[in-house]
Amino acid sequence: MGIKEQPPCEHPLHEPCLDDACLDGLEAVSEAVLAMSGHLEVREVLRRITASARSLLGAEYAALGVPDDHGGFAQFVVDGVTDEQWKAIGPLPRQHGVLATMLHEMAPTRLTDVRKAPAFGGWPGAHPEMTDFLGMPIPDGEEILGAIFLANKDGGFTAHDERLLRILAAHASIALANARLYERSRELTLAGERARIAHDLHDAVSQKLFSLRLTAKAAAKLLDRDPERARTELAEVARLAAEAADELRAVVVELRPAALDEDGLVATLASQVQVLDRAHTASVEFASDGGVRTLPPAQEAAVLRIAQEALHNALRHADAAKVAVTLRGTATRGAVLKITDDGRGFDPGAVQRAGRHLGLVSMRDRAQSVGGHLTLTSAAGLGTVVELEVPGA
C-alpha cells in the first residue's frame, strides 16, 4: 500500500513525557478537541473536526465523509479547498477506492503517494493534486460514523501524526454522537410542541368555528323570511369569528420556539436563515455585531416571529434575489433587527387599501406588544426594508 515506515516515537503519547515536542502535541490536540466540542449542530461539528485535523497535522487538504446507505456520502466536508475549486470538482465522491477502505475498516491508512495505491481510481480533472495521504476512521463502538482524510504534508505523515489523528478521531466520535443526539432531541421537542399546538387549537378554536358555521347556516336560511333575525344571527357570526381569531392569536403568541430557550436569539435566527438560504434560490445572509444581549423571552420571541414573517414575504411574494438579515445590539441593551430585500417592492398604502396586509398588521402588533417600534420602507421596484427596534430589559 506504500505505507511509509517511520522509526518508533521515543515519547509516545500514552507514556509520560515532558519534553516540548510532546507537550506541544498534547496542547494542539486539546485545542482541537475544545474547538469541535463547543458546537452542537452536526454540520458545524463536522466542519470543526475537519479544520482541526488539518491544522493539528499541518496538512494542505482535509476532508471528512459521513456515508449514506446507498454507496455515497450523506455529508462531505472539505478544508483547504476554495469554493471555486469545490464547485469545479463536481459531484460528491462515491464510496470506492481508498475512501471505501476508511469506511469499512477500523485501521488507518497512511500512504506516501495515494496515486500509487492499488485501490486508487483517479479523480476529476479539477481535483487538487495530492500525494502523501493519511486516513482515519471515526469509530463509535463497532460502527464507523465517518472518516477523516488528510493529504499533502511537508515531509509526509509520520507514525506520530497517525497517533495524534487517532486521538482526535476518538474525540470527534464523541462530539459527533453528541451533536446527533442534540439534533434528535430538538426534533422530538419540535414534534411535541406541534402536538401541543394542535391540541390547543382544537380545544380553543374548533368549538368556536363549529358554532360559527351553524350560526352562518341559520342566517342564510333566515335571509328571505326573517331578515331582522338574520341580521341578529350575522352579528353573532361576527362575534364568534372575533373570539376565534383572538383565541388563535393567543395560542400563537404564547408559543415560544424551543430553539430560543436552548440556543438564544442570535443562534436560532442564524440557523433559520441558513436553512432558508439552502432551500431557496435567493441568497439569504445573516450578520450580527456580537453585541446583542439576552432579551426577555417575550421580546426574543417577537423578534424571531417578525423576522420569519418578513423573510416569508421576501422569499414568497417579493421575488427577491438577495435578502440580508442583520441583528445588532443597542446602547440601551436592546436590539435592532433589519431585513432588506432587493425584490419587486410595493406601495404599503395601496396594499392596505386593497385589503391585503402581507402580515404587516401582525408584525406591528407583535412589535407593540413588547414595547418595540417597527418601520417598513418599500416602493415598487426598489425592494423592501423592515426594521424593528426593541428595548432592553
N, C-alpha and C positions, 0 to 999 in steps of 0.2 A: 504493500500500500504506500510505500515511500515515506514511512514514518522516520522522522529524524531522531535518532537516538542521542540523548544527552547524558552527561555524567550525573550521577545522583547528587541531589542538593545536600550540601553539608548541614544545612539548617532547615529541614522540612518543617512545614507549618504546624504539624502535630507534635513536634518536640519543642521543649522550652528553648528559646533563643532570645538574645537581647541585642544583637548587632543591628546597625542602622538599616541594612537591607531587609531583614525580617520585619522590623518594626514598621518600615515604610509600607511593606506589603500588607501587613495587618491593618494599618491605618487606611490604606486605599480600599481594602475590602469593606472595612467598617463604613467608610464614607459612601461607598456604592450601595451597601445594604440600607443605610439610612435614606438615601435618595429614592430608592424604589419602594421603600416600606411606608413612606409618608403619603401615599395616594391610594384611593380605593376604587377608582374606575379602571376596569380591565385594560382598556386601550392605553390609558396613561401609564399603568404599571408596566405593560409590555414595552412602551417607549422608553421608560426609565431603565428597565433592565438592559435593553439593547444599548442605550447610550452609556450606561455604567460599565458594561462589559468592554465596550470599545475603549473607553477612557482608562479603565483599570489595566488593560494589557497593551495599550498603545498601538492598537490595530488601525489600519486605514479604513476598513469597512467592517460593519457589523450588521447582522440580521437576526431576527427571531421569528420562527414559524410555529403556528399552532395548527395542527392538522384537522381536517374535517373527516367525514366518513366516506368520502367519495373520491379519494385519491388526490385531493387538492389541499389547499390551506384555507381554514376559516379566517385566519388573520395572519398577516405577514408584515413585519415592521422592519425598516432599514434605518441605518445611521451612517453618515459619511457619503451618502448618495444625494445629489441635488434633486429638487423636484423635477427639473427638466430631464435629467438623466432617467429618473424613475418612470416618467411618462413615456420616454423613448424606448425603454426596455420592453414595455408591453405587458401582456397578461401575467398574473402571478405564476410562479413556477409550480410544477406538479411534484408529487411525492415520488421522485425517482432518483436514481444515481446516488451520489454522496448524500443528498438531503434525506433520502429514504433511509439510509443507514442510521442516521441520527434519530429517526422517529420509530425505529423498530429494534434498536439495540441499546442497552444501558451504557455500553462502553463509549468513551470519547473517541474521536478520530483526529489524529494530528498528522498532517502531510507537508512535505517540503514543497510539493507542486501539485495542486489539486487537478491540474490539467492532465497529469500523467496517471491519475488513479484509474484502475480498470473500470470502475463504475461511472466515470465522468462521461457525460453525454453531450457536452458542449453547452453554449449559452447564446442568447440573442446577440445580434451584431452591436447593439448599443450598450451591452453589458460591460462594466468596467473590467479591465484585465486583472486577474487575480492569480497569485502563485501559492505562497505558503498559506496553510489553512488549519484552523482549529475548530472543531465542532463538539458541542457538549449537550447531551440530552438534559431536559429538565424533568426529573422524576417526581412522582407522587406515589410512594409505595411501589407497586409493580406497574403502575400506569405511567406513561410518558405524556406529560402535558404539552410539550413542545421541545424545541431545540434552539440553542444559540449557535450562530455561525460567525466566525471571525476570519478575516483574510488580510494579508499583506502587513507584516510587521518587520521593521528593520532588524536583520539578524535572524529572523524566523522565530517561531514559537518554541518554547522550551518546556521541559517537564515541570518546572516551577510555575510557568504560565498555566499549564494544564491543572495543577493543583489549585491555583487561585480561582480559575474558572469553575472548577468543580464545587468549591465552597460557595461561590456566588450563585451557581445554579441551584444549590440546595436551598439557599435563602430565597431565591427567585420563585421556587416552587411554593414556599410558604406565602409569599406576597401575592402570587397569582391565585392561589387557592382562596386566600382571604378576600381578594377582590371579587372573585366569582361568588363567594358566599354573600358578600355585601350586596352585589347587584341582584342576586336571587332574593335576598331579604327585602330589598326595595320593591322588587316585582310583586312579592307576596303582600307587602304593605299596600301597594297601589291597588292590588286586586281586592283586598279587604276594604279599602277606602271606597272603591267603586261599589262594592256590595252594600256598604253603609249608606252611600248616597242613594242608591236605588231603593233601599228600604225607606229612607227618609222621604224621598219623593213620593213613594207610593202612599205612605201614611199621611203626609202633609197636603198633598195636592190631588191625588186621584179621586178622593171623595168629592172635593170641590168641583172638579171637572165633570164628574158624573152628574152632580146636581145641576151644573150649568147646562149640560146637554139636555137634560129632561126639561128644564125651565125654558130653554130656547125652543124645543119642540112644541111645548104648550103654547108659547107665544105665537108661533107660526100658525097653529090651528085656530087661535082666537082672533087673528087679524081681521077676518071678514065679518064674523058675527058679533064680536065684542071688542072693538078697538080700544076702549078705555082700559079694560082688563089686560089686553095685550100689552099696552104701554107699561102697566104695572109689572107684568112679567119680564118685560125687556129691561126695566130698571133693576129687577132682581138679577138678571143675567149680567148686567154691568157690575153690580156689587160683587157677585160671586167671582167674576173674572178678575176684578181688582184684588180680592182676597187671595185668589190662587197665585196671582203674579207676586204679591207681597210674600207669600209663604215660600214660593220658589226662589225668590231673591234672597230670602233669609237663609235658605239651605246653601245656596251658592256662596254667599258672603261668609257664612260660618266656616266653610271648608278651607282649611289651611293645608296646602300641599305638603306631604310628608317630607319631601326633599328639603324644604326650607328648614325644618327642625333639625335635620341631620347635617346639612351642608352649608346652610346660610344663604343669603340672598345672592351674593356675587357668584358663588359656585353654581347655584341652581340656575340662574339666568344664563351663565356661560354655557352650561351643559345643554340647555334647551336651544340656545342659538346654534350650537354645534350640530345638534340633531336636525334643525331646520335647514342649515347650510347643506347637509348631506342629502336631505330629502327633496330639495327644490333646485331648479336650475339657476335661480338667482343666487348671487353671492351674499351671504349673511354673516356679518362680522360683529364681534363683541370686544369692547375695551373698557377697562376700569382703571382709575388712577391709584387704586390701592388705599384710598383714604376713606372708604365707606365703612362706617362703624355699624355695629349691630343695632338695628332699629327695633322698636316694639313689634310684636308679632303681627298686629293688625296692619301696620304700615308696610311691613315686608310683603305681606300677602297682597295688599293693594298695588304695590309697585309691580309685583310679578304679574298680577292679573291684567293690569293696564298694558304692560309690555306685551303680553300674549295677545291681547285684543289688537294693539297697534300692528304687531307683526302679522297677524292674520289678515288684516286689511291690506297691508303692503304686498303680501305674497299672493293673496287670493283675488283681490279686487283691483289693485293698482298696476299690475303687470310690471312690477319693478325688476330691474336687472341687478340692483345693488341696494342692500339695506344695511345701515350701520346702527348699532346699539351701543350707547355709552352710559356708564353709571359712575358718578363721581360723588365724593363727599363734600360737605359744605362746612363753613366755619362754625355753624351752629349745631354740628353733629347730625345734621340731616343728610339728605341725598337728593341728587338731581338725575333723573332718567331722561334720556333723549333718544328717540328713534327717528332716523332720517332715511327716506327712500327717494329713488330717482324715478318713481313711477309716473303714471299719467296725471296724477293730481286731481283736484276737484274744487268746486266752489262750495265751501261749507254752508253758506246761506241757501244756495239753490238746493242742496241735498236735503236740508232741513225742511224747506218749503214743500219739497216733493214727498215728504213723509218718510224719507229714508234716513237712517241715523248712523249706519256703519259702526254701531257700538259706541258712538260719541256720548250719548246720554249716560250709559252705564259707566264709561270711563270717568266722566265728570262727577257722577255720583260717588264713585269709589274714592276719587281724589278728595272730595269734600268731606267724606265720612271720616277721614284720618287727618283732617286739617291741612290737606295739601292743595296745590294750585296747578291746574292743567291748562296748557295753552296749545292750540293747534294752528299751524300755518300751512296753507295749501292754496294752489291755484292750478287751473287746467294746464297741463304740460310742464309743470315746474316741480312736481314731486310734493311730498308732504313731510312736515316735521311735527312730531308730537313730543312735548316736553312736560315733564311732571316734576315738581319740587315738593318734597315732604319735609316737615320739620324734624328736628332731633327729639330725643326723649326728654 
